[in-house]
């Protein structure tokens, strides 16, 4: 299902300038719910004109890494996935795509 990112995230139209008058044919309409929620989390508390994706991802990693051991175990990932409003089934999706060494744990180096 394709959802409008502005409707999901409440992002201002300036994030996708063409979204204001696109007639439902722009980047804002092609983000999936998971992508939109992740994008919302990454851009939270950031000034969009000076947004730095790498810094935002590292900050989010540090926020999830509650015991500061530079890893995100599945239990930490489950907590974060549920906190941002996604079903737990998405944990294996994230691990499968982000866990480069397939050890079941996300390390900061994998980002």
N, CA, C and O atoms as a GROMACS GRO file, in nm:
protein
  444
    1UNK      N    1   0.084  -0.118   0.000
    1UNK     CA    2   0.000   0.000   0.000
    1UNK      C    3   0.088   0.124   0.000
    1UNK      O    4   0.181   0.133   0.081
    2UNK      N    5   0.063   0.217  -0.086
    2UNK     CA    6   0.139   0.341  -0.094
    2UNK      C    7   0.066   0.446  -0.010
    2UNK      O    8  -0.054   0.467  -0.025
    3UNK      N    9   0.139   0.509   0.077
    3UNK     CA   10   0.081   0.608   0.166
    3UNK      C   11   0.150   0.741   0.149
    3UNK      O   12   0.267   0.747   0.113
    4UNK      N   13   0.079   0.846   0.173
    4UNK     CA   14   0.135   0.981   0.165
    4UNK      C   15   0.220   1.007   0.287
    4UNK      O   16   0.169   1.001   0.399
    5UNK      N   17   0.348   1.036   0.269
    5UNK     CA   18   0.437   1.056   0.384
    5UNK      C   19   0.395   1.176   0.467
    5UNK      O   20   0.411   1.175   0.589
    6UNK      N   21   0.343   1.278   0.404
    6UNK     CA   22   0.302   1.395   0.480
    6UNK      C   23   0.187   1.359   0.575
    6UNK      O   24   0.181   1.409   0.688
    7UNK      N   25   0.097   1.273   0.530
    7UNK     CA   26  -0.014   1.232   0.615
    7UNK      C   27   0.034   1.144   0.730
    7UNK      O   28  -0.017   1.154   0.841
    8UNK      N   29   0.132   1.060   0.704
    8UNK     CA   30   0.183   0.970   0.807
    8UNK      C   31   0.269   1.044   0.907
    8UNK      O   32   0.254   1.027   1.028
    9UNK      N   33   0.359   1.126   0.857
    9UNK     CA   34   0.460   1.185   0.944
    9UNK      C   35   0.426   1.324   0.992
    9UNK      O   36   0.486   1.372   1.089
   10UNK      N   37   0.331   1.389   0.928
   10UNK     CA   38   0.301   1.526   0.964
   10UNK      C   39   0.411   1.622   0.921
   10UNK      O   40   0.416   1.736   0.968
   11UNK      N   41   0.499   1.576   0.830
   11UNK     CA   42   0.606   1.662   0.782
   11UNK      C   43   0.547   1.778   0.703
   11UNK      O   44   0.448   1.761   0.632
   12UNK      N   45   0.608   1.894   0.715
   12UNK     CA   46   0.558   2.008   0.637
   12UNK      C   47   0.579   1.984   0.488
   12UNK      O   48   0.671   1.912   0.450
   13UNK      N   49   0.496   2.044   0.404
   13UNK     CA   50   0.509   2.026   0.260
   13UNK      C   51   0.646   2.067   0.206
   13UNK      O   52   0.684   2.024   0.098
   14UNK      N   53   0.720   2.149   0.281
   14UNK     CA   54   0.851   2.193   0.233
   14UNK      C   55   0.951   2.079   0.226
   14UNK      O   56   1.052   2.091   0.157
   15UNK      N   57   0.926   1.968   0.296
   15UNK     CA   58   1.018   1.854   0.289
   15UNK      C   59   1.016   1.793   0.151
   15UNK      O   60   1.122   1.757   0.098
   16UNK      N   61   0.898   1.782   0.090
   16UNK     CA   62   0.882   1.741  -0.050
   16UNK      C   63   0.808   1.855  -0.120
   16UNK      O   64   0.686   1.851  -0.130
   17UNK      N   65   0.881   1.957  -0.168
   17UNK     CA   66   0.815   2.077  -0.221
   17UNK      C   67   0.711   2.048  -0.329
   17UNK      O   68   0.609   2.117  -0.336
   18UNK      N   69   0.734   1.947  -0.413
   18UNK     CA   70   0.637   1.916  -0.517
   18UNK      C   71   0.510   1.855  -0.463
   18UNK      O   72   0.412   1.840  -0.536
   19UNK      N   73   0.511   1.818  -0.336
   19UNK     CA   74   0.398   1.750  -0.275
   19UNK      C   75   0.274   1.839  -0.264
   19UNK      O   76   0.161   1.790  -0.265
   20UNK      N   77   0.295   1.970  -0.255
   20UNK     CA   78   0.184   2.062  -0.235
   20UNK      C   79   0.084   2.055  -0.350
   20UNK      O   80  -0.037   2.060  -0.328
   21UNK      N   81   0.133   2.044  -0.473
   21UNK     CA   82   0.043   2.043  -0.588
   21UNK      C   83   0.072   1.927  -0.683
   21UNK      O   84   0.064   1.943  -0.805
   22UNK      N   85   0.105   1.814  -0.630
   22UNK     CA   86   0.152   1.703  -0.712
   22UNK      C   87   0.041   1.621  -0.777
   22UNK      O   88   0.065   1.554  -0.877
   23UNK      N   89  -0.078   1.626  -0.722
   23UNK     CA   90  -0.184   1.539  -0.772
   23UNK      C   91  -0.153   1.393  -0.744
   23UNK      O   92  -0.188   1.305  -0.823
   24UNK      N   93  -0.089   1.366  -0.632
   24UNK     CA   94  -0.054   1.232  -0.585
   24UNK      C   95   0.050   1.161  -0.671
   24UNK      O   96   0.046   1.038  -0.684
   25UNK      N   97   0.145   1.236  -0.730
   25UNK     CA   98   0.251   1.176  -0.809
   25UNK      C   99   0.386   1.238  -0.774
   25UNK      O  100   0.450   1.300  -0.858
   26UNK      N  101   0.429   1.221  -0.649
   26UNK     CA  102   0.557   1.278  -0.607
   26UNK      C  103   0.623   1.184  -0.506
   26UNK      O  104   0.566   1.081  -0.470
   27UNK      N  105   0.743   1.222  -0.461
   27UNK     CA  106   0.815   1.140  -0.362
   27UNK      C  107   0.734   1.121  -0.234
   27UNK      O  108   0.741   1.015  -0.172
   28UNK      N  109   0.659   1.222  -0.196
   28UNK     CA  110   0.580   1.215  -0.073
   28UNK      C  111   0.472   1.109  -0.076
   28UNK      O  112   0.425   1.065   0.029
   29UNK      N  113   0.432   1.068  -0.196
   29UNK     CA  114   0.329   0.965  -0.210
   29UNK      C  115   0.387   0.826  -0.231
   29UNK      O  116   0.312   0.728  -0.233
   30UNK      N  117   0.516   0.815  -0.248
   30UNK     CA  118   0.574   0.685  -0.281
   30UNK      C  119   0.650   0.620  -0.166
   30UNK      O  120   0.702   0.510  -0.182
   31UNK      N  121   0.657   0.684  -0.051
   31UNK     CA  122   0.721   0.621   0.064
   31UNK      C  123   0.627   0.521   0.129
   31UNK      O  124   0.508   0.548   0.145
   32UNK      N  125   0.678   0.407   0.167
   32UNK     CA  126   0.597   0.310   0.240
   32UNK      C  127   0.583   0.355   0.384
   32UNK      O  128   0.652   0.446   0.428
   33UNK      N  129   0.495   0.291   0.457
   33UNK     CA  130   0.475   0.327   0.598
   33UNK      C  131   0.604   0.308   0.677
   33UNK      O  132   0.638   0.394   0.759
   34UNK      N  133   0.675   0.198   0.656
   34UNK     CA  134   0.800   0.174   0.729
   34UNK      C  135   0.901   0.283   0.697
   34UNK      O  136   0.962   0.340   0.788
   35UNK      N  137   0.918   0.313   0.569
   35UNK     CA  138   1.012   0.418   0.530
   35UNK      C  139   0.974   0.551   0.591
   35UNK      O  140   1.060   0.624   0.640
   36UNK      N  141   0.848   0.583   0.587
   36UNK     CA  142   0.803   0.712   0.640
   36UNK      C  143   0.826   0.719   0.791
   36UNK      O  144   0.866   0.824   0.841
   37UNK      N  145   0.801   0.611   0.864
   37UNK     CA  146   0.823   0.613   1.008
   37UNK      C  147   0.972   0.624   1.041
   37UNK      O  148   1.010   0.695   1.134
   38UNK      N  149   1.056   0.555   0.965
   38UNK     CA  150   1.201   0.565   0.986
   38UNK      C  151   1.248   0.706   0.953
   38UNK      O  152   1.327   0.764   1.028
   39UNK      N  153   1.200   0.762   0.842
   39UNK     CA  154   1.237   0.898   0.805
   39UNK      C  155   1.191   0.997   0.910
   39UNK      O  156   1.264   1.091   0.943
   40UNK      N  157   1.073   0.978   0.962
   40UNK     CA  158   1.023   1.066   1.068
   40UNK      C  159   1.114   1.058   1.189
   40UNK      O  160   1.147   1.161   1.248
   41UNK      N  161   1.155   0.937   1.228
   41UNK     CA  162   1.242   0.920   1.344
   41UNK      C  163   1.377   0.987   1.320
   41UNK      O  164   1.430   1.055   1.409
   42UNK      N  165   1.433   0.970   1.201
   42UNK     CA  166   1.564   1.027   1.171
   42UNK      C  167   1.561   1.179   1.166
   42UNK      O  168   1.660   1.244   1.202
   43UNK      N  169   1.451   1.237   1.121
   43UNK     CA  170   1.445   1.383   1.108
   43UNK      C  171   1.390   1.451   1.232
   43UNK      O  172   1.385   1.574   1.238
   44UNK      N  173   1.349   1.374   1.330
   44UNK     CA  174   1.294   1.429   1.453
   44UNK      C  175   1.399   1.518   1.521
   44UNK      O  176   1.514   1.479   1.537
   45UNK      N  177   1.358   1.636   1.560
   45UNK     CA  178   1.445   1.733   1.628
   45UNK      C  179   1.562   1.779   1.543
   45UNK      O  180   1.666   1.815   1.598
   46UNK      N  181   1.548   1.778   1.411
   46UNK     CA  182   1.654   1.826   1.322
   46UNK      C  183   1.599   1.939   1.236
   46UNK      O  184   1.483   1.937   1.195
   47UNK      N  185   1.683   2.036   1.210
   47UNK     CA  186   1.652   2.142   1.116
   47UNK      C  187   1.676   2.086   0.976
   47UNK      O  188   1.790   2.061   0.939
   48UNK      N  189   1.571   2.066   0.898
   48UNK     CA  190   1.583   1.998   0.769
   48UNK      C  191   1.684   2.060   0.672
   48UNK      O  192   1.752   1.985   0.603
   49UNK      N  193   1.696   2.193   0.662
   49UNK     CA  194   1.796   2.245   0.568
   49UNK      C  195   1.939   2.202   0.601
   49UNK      O  196   2.023   2.192   0.511
   50UNK      N  197   1.969   2.176   0.728
   50UNK     CA  198   2.105   2.135   0.764
   50UNK      C  199   2.110   1.987   0.805
   50UNK      O  200   2.204   1.945   0.873
   51UNK      N  201   2.011   1.910   0.766
   51UNK     CA  202   2.000   1.769   0.804
   51UNK      C  203   2.119   1.688   0.751
   51UNK      O  204   2.157   1.701   0.635
   52UNK      N  205   2.177   1.605   0.838
   52UNK     CA  206   2.288   1.516   0.801
   52UNK      C  207   2.244   1.374   0.832
   52UNK      O  208   2.233   1.337   0.949
   53UNK      N  209   2.221   1.294   0.728
   53UNK     CA  210   2.167   1.159   0.746
   53UNK      C  211   2.260   1.072   0.830
   53UNK      O  212   2.214   1.002   0.920
   54UNK      N  213   2.389   1.076   0.803
   54UNK     CA  214   2.483   0.991   0.878
   54UNK      C  215   2.481   1.025   1.027
   54UNK      O  216   2.479   0.934   1.111
   55UNK      N  217   2.481   1.153   1.061
   55UNK     CA  218   2.475   1.192   1.202
   55UNK      C  219   2.344   1.148   1.265
   55UNK      O  220   2.341   1.104   1.380
   56UNK      N  221   2.234   1.162   1.191
   56UNK     CA  222   2.103   1.124   1.244
   56UNK      C  223   2.097   0.974   1.269
   56UNK      O  224   2.043   0.931   1.371
   57UNK      N  225   2.151   0.893   1.178
   57UNK     CA  226   2.152   0.748   1.196
   57UNK      C  227   2.239   0.710   1.317
   57UNK      O  228   2.200   0.626   1.397
   58UNK      N  229   2.356   0.772   1.329
   58UNK     CA  230   2.444   0.743   1.444
   58UNK      C  231   2.377   0.782   1.575
   58UNK      O  232   2.387   0.709   1.674
   59UNK      N  233   2.308   0.896   1.577
   59UNK     CA  234   2.238   0.938   1.699
   59UNK      C  235   2.128   0.839   1.734
   59UNK      O  236   2.113   0.803   1.851
   60UNK      N  237   2.053   0.794   1.633
   60UNK     CA  238   1.946   0.698   1.659
   60UNK      C  239   2.007   0.568   1.712
   60UNK      O  240   1.953   0.509   1.805
   61UNK      N  241   2.117   0.522   1.653
   61UNK     CA  242   2.185   0.402   1.701
   61UNK      C  243   2.221   0.418   1.848
   61UNK      O  244   2.194   0.328   1.928
   62UNK      N  245   2.280   0.531   1.884
   62UNK     CA  246   2.320   0.555   2.024
   62UNK      C  247   2.199   0.559   2.116
   62UNK      O  248   2.206   0.511   2.229
   63UNK      N  249   2.089   0.615   2.068
   63UNK     CA  250   1.967   0.619   2.150
   63UNK      C  251   1.914   0.479   2.177
   63UNK      O  252   1.866   0.450   2.287
   64UNK      N  253   1.921   0.391   2.078
   64UNK     CA  254   1.872   0.254   2.094
   64UNK      C  255   1.967   0.171   2.180
   64UNK      O  256   1.923   0.083   2.254
   65UNK      N  257   2.096   0.198   2.171
   65UNK     CA  258   2.199   0.124   2.243
   65UNK      C  259   2.202   0.166   2.390
   65UNK      O  260   2.294   0.235   2.434
   66UNK      N  261   2.101   0.123   2.465
   66UNK     CA  262   2.081   0.167   2.602
   66UNK      C  263   2.195   0.130   2.698
   66UNK      O  264   2.218   0.202   2.795
   67UNK      N  265   2.265   0.020   2.672
   67UNK     CA  266   2.376  -0.017   2.762
   67UNK      C  267   2.512   0.028   2.710
   67UNK      O  268   2.615  -0.008   2.766
   68UNK      N  269   2.512   0.106   2.602
   68UNK     CA  270   2.632   0.169   2.546
   68UNK      C  271   2.744   0.071   2.513
   68UNK      O  272   2.862   0.101   2.534
   69UNK      N  273   2.708  -0.047   2.462
   69UNK     CA  274   2.810  -0.146   2.426
   69UNK      C  275   2.836  -0.147   2.274
   69UNK      O  276   2.898  -0.240   2.222
   70UNK      N  277   2.789  -0.043   2.205
   70UNK     CA  278   2.806  -0.028   2.059
   70UNK      C  279   2.744  -0.140   1.978
   70UNK      O  280   2.788  -0.169   1.867
   71UNK      N  281   2.642  -0.204   2.033
   71UNK     CA  282   2.566  -0.305   1.961
   71UNK      C  283   2.418  -0.287   1.989
   71UNK      O  284   2.377  -0.236   2.093
   72UNK      N  285   2.338  -0.332   1.893
   72UNK     CA  286   2.194  -0.336   1.912
   72UNK      C  287   2.152  -0.482   1.898
   72UNK      O  288   2.149  -0.536   1.788
   73UNK      N  289   2.121  -0.542   2.011
   73UNK     CA  290   2.073  -0.678   2.011
   73UNK      C  291   1.925  -0.678   1.971
   73UNK      O  292   1.860  -0.574   1.970
   74UNK      N  293   1.875  -0.795   1.939
   74UNK     CA  294   1.737  -0.807   1.892
   74UNK      C  295   1.638  -0.749   1.993
   74UNK      O  296   1.540  -0.686   1.954
   75UNK      N  297   1.661  -0.769   2.122
   75UNK     CA  298   1.568  -0.718   2.223
   75UNK      C  299   1.561  -0.566   2.221
   75UNK      O  300   1.453  -0.509   2.239
   76UNK      N  301   1.675  -0.499   2.199
   76UNK     CA  302   1.676  -0.352   2.189
   76UNK      C  303   1.602  -0.308   2.063
   76UNK      O  304   1.528  -0.210   2.064
   77UNK      N  305   1.623  -0.382   1.956
   77UNK     CA  306   1.557  -0.349   1.830
   77UNK      C  307   1.406  -0.369   1.840
   77UNK      O  308   1.330  -0.288   1.787
   78UNK      N  309   1.364  -0.474   1.907
   78UNK     CA  310   1.220  -0.498   1.928
   78UNK      C  311   1.159  -0.378   2.001
   78UNK      O  312   1.054  -0.328   1.961
   79UNK      N  313   1.224  -0.333   2.108
   79UNK     CA  314   1.172  -0.220   2.184
   79UNK      C  315   1.157  -0.095   2.098
   79UNK      O  316   1.055  -0.025   2.105
   80UNK      N  317   1.258  -0.067   2.015
   80UNK     CA  318   1.253   0.053   1.931
   80UNK      C  319   1.148   0.040   1.821
   80UNK      O  320   1.076   0.135   1.793
   81UNK      N  321   1.140  -0.077   1.759
   81UNK     CA  322   1.040  -0.098   1.654
   81UNK      C  323   0.900  -0.077   1.708
   81UNK      O  324   0.817  -0.011   1.644
   82UNK      N  325   0.873  -0.132   1.824
   82UNK     CA  326   0.741  -0.114   1.886
   82UNK      C  327   0.719   0.032   1.925
   82UNK      O  328   0.608   0.084   1.912
   83UNK      N  329   0.824   0.098   1.974
   83UNK     CA  330   0.813   0.237   2.017
   83UNK      C  331   0.777   0.331   1.901
   83UNK      O  332   0.702   0.426   1.921
   84UNK      N  333   0.830   0.305   1.781
   84UNK     CA  334   0.798   0.394   1.669
   84UNK      C  335   0.669   0.354   1.597
   84UNK      O  336   0.630   0.416   1.498
   85UNK      N  337   0.604   0.249   1.647
   85UNK     CA  338   0.472   0.215   1.596
   85UNK      C  339   0.467   0.108   1.488
   85UNK      O  340   0.368   0.097   1.416
   86UNK      N  341   0.573   0.028   1.478
   86UNK     CA  342   0.573  -0.081   1.380
   86UNK      C  343   0.552  -0.213   1.452
   86UNK      O  344   0.587  -0.226   1.569
   87UNK      N  345   0.494  -0.312   1.385
   87UNK     CA  346   0.478  -0.444   1.447
   87UNK      C  347   0.613  -0.514   1.463
   87UNK      O  348   0.706  -0.490   1.386
   88UNK      N  349   0.621  -0.600   1.561
   88UNK     CA  350   0.746  -0.672   1.592
   88UNK      C  351   0.798  -0.753   1.474
   88UNK      O  352   0.918  -0.779   1.467
   89UNK      N  353   0.711  -0.792   1.384
   89UNK     CA  354   0.752  -0.871   1.267
   89UNK      C  355   0.858  -0.798   1.184
   89UNK      O  356   0.934  -0.862   1.112
   90UNK      N  357   0.865  -0.665   1.193
   90UNK     CA  358   0.962  -0.586   1.119
   90UNK      C  359   1.104  -0.600   1.172
   90UNK      O  360   1.199  -0.560   1.104
   91UNK      N  361   1.123  -0.655   1.291
   91UNK     CA  362   1.257  -0.671   1.349
   91UNK      C  363   1.344  -0.759   1.259
   91UNK      O  364   1.457  -0.723   1.228
   92UNK      N  365   1.292  -0.872   1.218
   92UNK     CA  366   1.370  -0.962   1.132
   92UNK      C  367   1.400  -0.898   0.997
   92UNK      O  368   1.506  -0.923   0.939
   93UNK      N  369   1.310  -0.815   0.947
   93UNK     CA  370   1.334  -0.741   0.823
   93UNK      C  371   1.455  -0.649   0.840
   93UNK      O  372   1.545  -0.649   0.756
   94UNK      N  373   1.456  -0.572   0.949
   94UNK     CA  374   1.567  -0.480   0.973
   94UNK      C  375   1.698  -0.556   0.993
   94UNK      O  376   1.801  -0.520   0.936
   95UNK      N  377   1.694  -0.661   1.074
   95UNK     CA  378   1.816  -0.740   1.095
   95UNK      C  379   1.867  -0.799   0.964
   95UNK      O  380   1.987  -0.797   0.937
   96UNK      N  381   1.777  -0.852   0.884
   96UNK     CA  382   1.816  -0.913   0.758
   96UNK      C  383   1.882  -0.816   0.662
   96UNK      O  384   1.969  -0.855   0.584
   97UNK      N  385   1.841  -0.691   0.666
   97UNK     CA  386   1.896  -0.591   0.574
   97UNK      C  387   2.014  -0.514   0.630
   97UNK      O  388   2.094  -0.461   0.554
   98UNK      N  389   2.027  -0.508   0.761
   98UNK     CA  390   2.132  -0.426   0.820
   98UNK      C  391   2.247  -0.505   0.881
   98UNK      O  392   2.358  -0.453   0.893
   99UNK      N  393   2.222  -0.628   0.918
   99UNK     CA  394   2.323  -0.710   0.986
   99UNK      C  395   2.416  -0.773   0.882
   99UNK      O  396   2.396  -0.887   0.841
  100UNK      N  397   2.518  -0.698   0.841
  100UNK     CA  398   2.605  -0.742   0.732
  100UNK      C  399   2.681  -0.870   0.762
  100UNK      O  400   2.701  -0.952   0.673
  101UNK      N  401   2.723  -0.889   0.887
  101UNK     CA  402   2.799  -1.010   0.920
  101UNK      C  403   2.711  -1.124   0.970
  101UNK      O  404   2.761  -1.228   1.013
  102UNK      N  405   2.581  -1.104   0.966
  102UNK     CA  406   2.479  -1.204   1.002
  102UNK      C  407   2.501  -1.271   1.137
  102UNK      O  408   2.478  -1.391   1.153
  103UNK      N  409   2.547  -1.193   1.236
  103UNK     CA  410   2.565  -1.248   1.370
  103UNK      C  411   2.444  -1.222   1.460
  103UNK      O  412   2.447  -1.257   1.578
  104UNK      N  413   2.339  -1.162   1.406
  104UNK     CA  414   2.218  -1.138   1.484
  104UNK      C  415   2.224  -1.015   1.570
  104UNK      O  416   2.132  -0.990   1.648
  105UNK      N  417   2.330  -0.937   1.558
  105UNK     CA  418   2.350  -0.815   1.636
  105UNK      C  419   2.393  -0.704   1.540
  105UNK      O  420   2.472  -0.728   1.449
  106UNK      N  421   2.341  -0.585   1.560
  106UNK     CA  422   2.383  -0.471   1.477
  106UNK      C  423   2.494  -0.397   1.549
  106UNK      O  424   2.480  -0.358   1.664
  107UNK      N  425   2.606  -0.379   1.478
  107UNK     CA  426   2.718  -0.302   1.532
  107UNK      C  427   2.721  -0.167   1.464
  107UNK      O  428   2.674  -0.152   1.351
  108UNK      N  429   2.777  -0.068   1.533
  108UNK     CA  430   2.783   0.067   1.478
  108UNK      C  431   2.858   0.067   1.344
  108UNK      O  432   2.827   0.148   1.257
  109UNK      N  433   2.955  -0.020   1.328
  109UNK     CA  434   3.031  -0.027   1.203
  109UNK      C  435   2.945  -0.068   1.084
  109UNK      O  436   2.981  -0.040   0.970
  110UNK      N  437   2.832  -0.134   1.109
  110UNK     CA  438   2.745  -0.178   1.001
  110UNK      C  439   2.661  -0.062   0.946
  110UNK      O  440   2.586  -0.079   0.850
  111UNK      N  441   2.674   0.053   1.008
  111UNK     CA  442   2.603   0.171   0.962
  111UNK      C  443   2.701   0.262   0.895
  111UNK      O  444   2.663   0.369   0.847
   0.00000   0.00000   0.00000
